[in-house]
Amino acid sequence: MPIYEYACDDCGARYEQIVLSKGTKISCPKCASRRHTLQLSVFSAQAKGSSREAAGNGDSLPSGSCCGMGGCN
């Protein structure tokens, strides 16, 4: 079951909703508006092995972040 993140177009509240099917009615838990914008979700996953192994030089990398790999500048 996918969980989607939304921002209410009327009150600005941000919320998550489990969507069982395309016909699922979604409304803001704060103001009950059905006007919303789907947000880009950010998630992280931990790789097998340790951070030290991933870095290869004994340095630890931030978990779930690309910033330690030269990105996010």
N, C-alpha and C positions, 0 to 999 in steps of 0.2 A: 504494500500500500504506500503510494508516494505521499510525502508531506510537502506541501507547497507553502511558500511564504508570500504574504500579501501586504500591501499598504492601502488603507482606506482612502479613497479619493475625497471623501467628505470631511472626516475628522483627523486624518493623518495617522491613526493608530496602525501599528504594525502587528501582525498576528500570523500564526501558522494554522493550516487546516489539512486534515487527512482527506484526500479525495478518492472516493471509492469508484466513481465513474464520471464520465463527461457531464452527466446530468445532475451532478451534485450541486445543490444550491449553497452558495457561499455568501455569508453576510458578516459584517463587522461585529465582533463581540461587544464593542463599546457603544456604537450608535445604531446598529442593525442595518446600516446601509448595505446595499448590494453592489455599489460602485467601488471597484478596487483595481489595483494594478499589481500584476504578478511581479515579484521581486527576484533578483538573481540570488540564489542560495549559495552560501559559502560553507564548505564542509572540510573536514580533515580526516585522514585515515592514517593509522600508524602502520608503517611497513614492518615486515618481519626483520629481526635482527636489531642491533643497537644503533644508536645515532653515531657512535664512534666508528662502527663498521662502515656506515654510509659515507662518512666524511673521508675515511681512508687515511687521515693524518692525526687522529687522536682528538680533533676538535669535535665538539658536539654541535649538532644542527638544531634549530628550533623545530619542534614537532608541528607538523601540519602547516608549514610555512615555506614559501618559495624564497623568502628574503635571504636565507642563508646560502642560497645557490646563485646569488648574483642578480636576482630579479627584484621586483617591487621597489625600484629606486625612485 
